Amino acid sequence: MSALDTFEKMLAAGKDNALLRYSLGNEYNKLGRLDAAREHLQAALVFDPRYSAAWKLLGKAQSDAGMLKEARETFRQGIAAAEAKGDIQAAKEMTVFAKRIDKQLAAE
């Protein structure tokens, strides 16, 4: 049984929480199933709006799907959440990703 299968069974059993949704989003992202990844990552952020890793992975999934403006906004919100939580490394990483997106958007 794959990790994805395990996580889906947990969700079906009613064990819904931020970590489970993040884990589902991560597994779907690895498979390139970006719509499902974004759905679960957004759900993780409903549970915990300060979940830095979920902000970062959601922005990546949006960026990979070509949703650059949405990804830029997600990183902006994620940076604020990470800084408020004291998660400096995540804030730095998202700042780098946001700057890359700014360059892509400027080139279009």
Backbone as a ProteinNet text record, in pm:
[ID]
protein_1_A
[PRIMARY]
MSALDTFEKMLAAGKDNALLRYSLGNEYNKLGRLDAAREHLQAALVFDPRYSAAWKLLGKAQSDAGMLKEARETFRQGIAAAEAKGDIQAAKEMTVFAKRIDKQLAAE
[TERTIARY]
84.2	0	88.6	58.5	138.6	101.5	188.6	160.2	30.6	12	-109.4	-233.2	-230.3	-343.2	-370.6	-264.2	-277.9	-342	-293.1	-346.9	-492.6	-525	-663.5	-756.7	-710.8	-792.3	-813	-709	-721.3	-824.9	-819.2	-914.2	-1056.5	-1072.7	-1204.9	-1259.7	-1168.5	-1209.2	-1241.3	-1228.3	-1263.3	-1150.2	-1027.4	-912	-855.1	-933.9	-897.6	-826.3	-706	-631.7	-527	-458.5	-362.3	-249.2	-194	-81.5	-124.8	-241.2	-289.8	-311.6	-372.4	-396.5	-265.6	-168.2	-37.7	26.3	18	76.7	11.2	-120.4	-190.6	-145.9	-138.4	-94.3	46	133.3	270.9	275.9	199.3	198.7	140.9	32.1	-25.2	70.1	139.8	236.8	348.2	396.3	501	455.8	326	269.8	233.9	252.6	217.4	68.2	-6.2	-151.1	-174.7	-146.9	-139.7	-274.6	-383.3	-514.6	-546.1	-524.8	-550.3	-454.3	-329.5	-231.4	-277.6	-317.3	-360.9	-483.2	-576.4	-698.5	-664.7	-577.8	-543	-457.5	-369.9	-286.4	-370.6	-467.5	-557.7	-637.4	-678.6	-749.8	-659.5	-532.1	-437.8	-430.2	-433.3	-422.9	-551.1	-663.1	-786.5	-771.8	-713.2	-689.2	-585.9	-479.8	-369.5	-313.1	-364	-317.5	-170.2	-105.9	36.3	128.1	78.9	153.5	247.2	367.6	464.7	490.3	509.8	540	424.1	301.4	185.3	179.6	209.6	215.1	319.7	435.6	546.4	511.2	456.6	423	304.4	208	96.3	147.7	236.3	294.2	369.4	441.9	515.6	418.9	312.8	214.6	146.9	117.1	57.1	155.5	279.1	381.6	401.9	409.9	428	311	192.5	73	60.7	160.9	158	73.8	33.2	-49.4	43.4	120.2	226.3	174.8	71.4	19.6	-36.7	-106.1	-159	-45.4	57.2	171.8	241.8	255.4	320.5	243.1	111	27.1	35.6	37.5	50.8	183	290.8	420.3	418.5	353.5	344.8	274.9	163	90.9	172.7	240.5	322.4	440.1	500.5	611.5	562.1	448.3	392	360.8	303.4	270.5	397.3	497.8	623.1	693.6	696	761.6	688.3	555.3	476.7	502.4	531.8	555.4	702.4	790	932.8	1004	940.1	998.5	1078.1	1194.3	1275.9	1322.9	1361.5	1410.6	1302.1	1181.1	1071.4	1042.7	1047.9	1024.8	1131.7	1256.6	1365.1	1345.4	1310.2	1289.9	1175.7	1065.5	952	984.2	1069.3	1112	1189.6	1275.8	1351.5	1256	1161	1065.4	982.3	940.1	859.1	938.4	1065.9	1149.1	1165.5	1178.5	1187.3	1059.2	947.3	819.4	807.7	850.6	848.7	928	1042.6	1124.2	1052.1	987.1	912.4	797.8	726.2	612.5	658.9	773	826.7	869.9	914.2	960.3	845.3	725.6	610	554.7
-118.4	0	124.6	217.7	339.6	437.5	535.1	639.3	711	735.8	803.9	724	592.7	507	514.4	509.7	516.8	648.3	757.8	889.1	903.2	852.8	860.3	780.2	664.9	584.3	657.3	725.4	801.6	912.8	981.4	1089.2	1033.8	921.9	859.5	815.2	782.7	740.8	860.8	981.9	1101.4	1163.6	1121.8	1176.9	1296.9	1399.7	1516.7	1620.5	1660.2	1763.7	1824.1	1926.5	1998.4	1908.3	1826.9	1741	1638	1578.5	1480.3	1547.1	1664.2	1733.1	1774.6	1818.5	1851.4	1726.7	1615.9	1490.3	1445.8	1457.1	1424.9	1517.8	1646.5	1742.4	1712.3	1674.8	1641.6	1518.4	1416	1293.2	1320.3	1394.6	1427.4	1514.2	1604.4	1689	1603.7	1505.5	1415.9	1342.2	1311.7	1238.9	1332.1	1462.8	1558.7	1585.3	1541.5	1565	1695.6	1805	1935.9	1988.3	1956.2	2001.2	1940.6	1811.1	1743.5	1795.2	1817.5	1870.1	2005.3	2093.3	2227.8	2219.3	2132	2117.4	2079	1980.6	1934.3	2037	2104	2205	2324	2363.2	2470.2	2428	2300.6	2249.8	2251.3	2218.1	2222.6	2363	2462.2	2601.3	2651.2	2588.9	2621.5	2575.6	2456.7	2406.5	2491.1	2528.9	2603	2707	2830.2	2934.8	2974.4	2924.2	2956.3	2840.2	2745	2623.9	2658.8	2699.3	2748.9	2650.6	2524.4	2424.4	2409.5	2422.1	2412.7	2532.5	2650	2768.7	2748.4	2700.8	2683.4	2580.2	2467	2362.8	2403.8	2476.2	2525	2620.9	2711.5	2803.1	2729	2624.9	2544.2	2474.5	2415.7	2345.7	2442.9	2562.6	2663.9	2705.4	2727.7	2766.8	2658.2	2533.6	2421.4	2408.1	2452.5	2446.9	2569.7	2659.8	2779.2	2891.8	2878.4	2979.5	3076.5	3152.9	3233.7	3344.6	3414.1	3523	3468.4	3355.5	3293	3245.3	3187.6	3139.8	3256.4	3367.1	3485.1	3532.1	3535.8	3577.2	3475.2	3348.1	3243.7	3259.2	3281.5	3301	3426.3	3532.7	3655.9	3626.4	3555.8	3521.1	3424	3331	3234.5	3299.1	3398.3	3470.4	3539.4	3604.5	3673.2	3572.8	3459.1	3356.8	3301.1	3273.7	3218.2	3316.8	3443.3	3543.9	3559.9	3558	3571.4	3455	3340.6	3219.3	3206.1	3286.7	3276.6	3173.1	3128.4	3028.8	3101.2	3149.5	3235.2	3163	3036.1	2962.3	2950.3	2915.1	2903	3038.8	3145	3279.5	3313.5	3279.8	3306.8	3228.6	3100.3	3017.2	3071.8	3107	3159.3	3294.6	3374	3501.1	3477	3377.1	3341.6	3296.1	3209.6	3160.8	3275.9	3367.2	3481.1	3570.9	3591.7	3674.3	3609.7	3478.6	3407.8	3427.7	3419	3438.6	3582.4	3678.3	3818.5	3835.8	3769.6	3779.1	3716	3601.1	3535.7	3624.6	3682.7	3767.6	3893.5	3948.3	4068.2	4038.8	3915.8	3877.3	3850.7	3832.3	3801.4	3925.6
0	0	0	-87.3	-97.4	13.9	35	133.3	96.1	-33.2	-78.1	-39.8	-62.6	-25.7	124.6	202.1	347.6	389.6	332.9	369.1	325.5	207.5	159.1	250.7	298.2	390.3	522.2	569.6	693.3	676.7	563.7	537.7	530	460.4	447.1	583.2	675.4	809.6	899.6	846.6	923.3	1001.4	976.4	1048.8	973	961.9	882	968	926.5	997.9	903.9	950.8	867.2	818.1	905.6	866.2	762.8	780.6	683.8	548.2	547.8	421.3	355	434.1	378.5	317.2	388.6	340.7	210	201.7	77.8	-34.6	-5.2	-106.2	-155.4	-64.5	-99.9	-190.2	-156.3	-237.3	-376.6	-384	-514.6	-596.1	-529.6	-599	-659.2	-584.3	-635	-760.8	-768.1	-882.8	-998.9	-978	-1082.1	-1091.8	-994	-990.2	-915.1	-986	-922.4	-874.5	-943.6	-897.3	-760.7	-747.3	-619.7	-512.4	-550.4	-454.3	-400.6	-491.5	-448.2	-357.9	-392	-311.4	-167	-150.2	-15.4	59.7	-10.8	55.6	100.7	21	62.4	185.4	188.9	306.3	430	411.8	524.4	581.6	493.8	539.1	605.3	575.3	647.5	792.8	810.8	946.3	1020.3	950.8	1015.2	919.1	925.5	834.1	851.4	955.4	978.1	941.2	864.4	826.6	710.7	743.5	644.6	531.7	565.5	462.8	364.2	412.4	323.7	228.8	279.3	192.2	82.8	122.7	27.8	-79.4	-39.6	-136.2	-223.7	-167.9	-248	-355.3	-318.3	-416.9	-525.3	-486.9	-585.3	-680.2	-625.6	-709.5	-805.6	-758.6	-845.9	-954.3	-916.4	-1012	-1117.5	-1072.5	-1165.2	-1261.8	-1218.6	-1303.5	-1393.4	-1385.2	-1468.3	-1411	-1286.8	-1219.7	-1145.9	-1223.6	-1164	-1073.5	-1114.2	-1029.7	-899	-907.1	-786.4	-696.2	-757.3	-680.3	-610.9	-681.3	-621.7	-499.3	-510.1	-396.9	-283	-316.2	-214	-140.1	-213.1	-146.7	-59.5	-106.1	-26	107.5	100.1	223.1	308.4	242.8	314.9	386.7	322.4	385.5	512	503.7	621	732.4	696	796	859.7	777.1	828.6	920.7	880.6	964.8	1097.7	1093.9	1216.7	1312	1256.3	1334.2	1375.3	1314.1	1343.7	1259	1151.9	1062.8	953.6	991	905.3	779.6	791.6	674.8	568.6	608	511.5	446.8	525.4	470.6	367.1	394.9	299.9	170.4	183.7	65	-20.1	42.8	-32.8	-95.7	-31.2	-89	-218.2	-217.9	-338.2	-448.7	-414.3	-514.2	-570.2	-483.7	-527.8	-622.2	-592.8	-681.2	-818.2	-821.1	-950.2	-1030.7	-963.4	-1031.8	-1081.9	-1000.2	-1044.3	-1173.4	-1182	-1304.2	-1421.5	-1400	-1507.3	-1554	-1459.7	-1494.7	-1569.2	-1527.6	-1593.1	-1736.2	-1760.6	-1893.4	-1990.9	-1935.2	-2022.6	-2088.7
[MASK]
++++++++++++++++++++++++++++++++++++++++++++++++++++++++++++++++++++++++++++++++++++++++++++++++++++++++++++

